[in-house]
Amino acid sequence: MSLTNGENTGLDEERARERDRRFVWHPWSPVNKSGHDGPVLVSGEGYRVRDATGRFYLDAMASAMNSSCGYAHPALLAAAERQLARLPHFDLSVGSHLPVGRVAERLGGLMPEGLGRTLFVNSGSEATEAAVRIAHDYWTNKDEPRDRIVTFADGYHGTTYVAQHLSGLPTNALYGDEPFPVTKVRAPLAPRELRTPEGLAALTEAFERAVLEGPPPAAVFVEAFLNVGGGVVLPGGLLRALRELCDRSGALLILDEVFCGFGRTGRMFGFEHDGITPDLVTMSKGISGGYVPFAALTTTEEVYASFAADPLIGGLRYGHTTGGHAVACAVALAVLDVMEEQKLVEASAALGGQLLDGLLPMLDHPEISDVRGLGLVATVECHRPEFAAGLVAGAAARGVLLRRQGPCVMAIPPLIIDRSGIAELVRSTGQALADL
Ligand SMILES: Cc1ncc(COP(=O)(O)O)c(C=O)c1O
């Protein structure tokens, strides 16, 4: 691939921007007359994307934190094309198709023993919505109704009404009545003190109080790494403590692997760092590498079988028209093949080490309060959001797209990145910092 910046794409960038300004409503973005100031992208290859002016960027946002196999991967393109030509989709509430069974079997094989039943949806938020519904209905099915959910206050599980209700992040504040009780655990220490034995003790105690005080919860619903909540590395052992707590209280343990799953943290799933078995796992993003919308939820036979008691249909009263879309299933199967062939989980662990080592010296800068990471996700936390914004803008000017969440700058490159890509990412981010 030619990396010549400024190569003519034959597109009128200004016209594209004008159309965008007039007709597109960008989510999570300020509404203003001058429009969105991010790049207008036209293509991607490997770990780079190209904008309408012909400029290349190293994509350290992995699209929307999705990209595992990178852009224009021939195996993924071929899988999508083949399935599109054969059968785009069929309604799974009345029938089935070949790729859905194959991908469900494959996911079951990746999970710990006992987790083998999978429901497919289209987005991480839908997986959250379904997981909460299943947890509530499970207790109703058992004739012991429970509805309280325990979560992290700084967790993020999506943007539907129910998913927003699980989060205490200010941008997720509910705009209506609370549909069911949620106990939100606030981290008792700053992120840099959290990943220590003291952090583990303090967080475990906070979750113990949240779970054991009050009515028994239906579920504890957590991420293995707080993504939108500031790219926070949680202390090793926390998920084991939560597993024990759930066993004591009967609550289901739901792991949100929408971001962590499929190699992002250097393991296939984030919960593997603690060697636990959740009761329910939600997945999206890396599962289809950002090529097509896709999400899934895997649970135990016990949870599944409890739905025979549903009085109306003897099953789950939840589903979406395009859930388990055949093309998405075919792409997910190809993603899993690529991950295996290219050893992307191992690569994530090894290159993640290089990324973190490269960024750690930034800690010497007075504007930076913490540098942390796990697998191929690294967070540089600044004291001020404006400084973080300056760092992201400076890196973009040097051809590296980083992600910002408040005062935190996150580097989340596709898992197919190589050592020279990581070196470039570290160098450009360091130069952007030096320029500030
Ligand atoms: C951990 C986690 N859960 C759920 C979601 C929601 O997924 P989606 O945006 O596909 O609805 C996200 C999205 O960033 C996420 O990071």
The ligand as a Tripos MOL2 file, in Angstrom:
@<TRIPOS>MOLECULE
LIG
   16    16     1     0     0
SMALL
NO_CHARGES

@<TRIPOS>ATOM
      1 C1        -18.0930   -2.3340   27.6170 C.3       1 LIG1
      2 C2        -19.1440   -1.8970   26.6550 C.ar      1 LIG1
      3 N1        -20.3800   -2.4020   26.7590 N.ar      1 LIG1
      4 C3        -21.3630   -2.0590   25.9140 C.ar      1 LIG1
      5 C4        -21.1400   -1.1410   24.9110 C.ar      1 LIG1
      6 C5        -22.2550   -0.7380   24.0030 C.3       1 LIG1
      7 O1        -22.0780   -1.2910   22.7380 O.3       1 LIG1
      8 P1        -22.7880   -0.6270   21.4610 P.3       1 LIG1
      9 O2        -22.1680    0.7040   21.2620 O.co2     1 LIG1
     10 O3        -22.4850   -1.6070   20.3630 O.co2     1 LIG1
     11 O4        -24.2320   -0.5600   21.7370 O.co2     1 LIG1
     12 C6        -19.8640   -0.5810   24.7610 C.ar      1 LIG1
     13 C7        -19.5840    0.4090   23.7230 C.2       1 LIG1
     14 O5        -18.6020    1.1010   23.7160 O.2       1 LIG1
     15 C8        -18.8370   -0.9690   25.6660 C.ar      1 LIG1
     16 O6        -17.5980   -0.4590   25.5780 O.3       1 LIG1
@<TRIPOS>BOND
     1     1     2 1
     2     2     3 ar
     3     2    15 ar
     4     3     4 ar
     5     4     5 ar
     6     5     6 1
     7     5    12 ar
     8     6     7 1
     9     7     8 1
    10     8     9 2
    11     8    10 1
    12     8    11 1
    13    12    13 1
    14    12    15 ar
    15    13    14 2
    16    15    16 1
@<TRIPOS>SUBSTRUCTURE
     1 LIG1         1 GROUP 0 **** ****
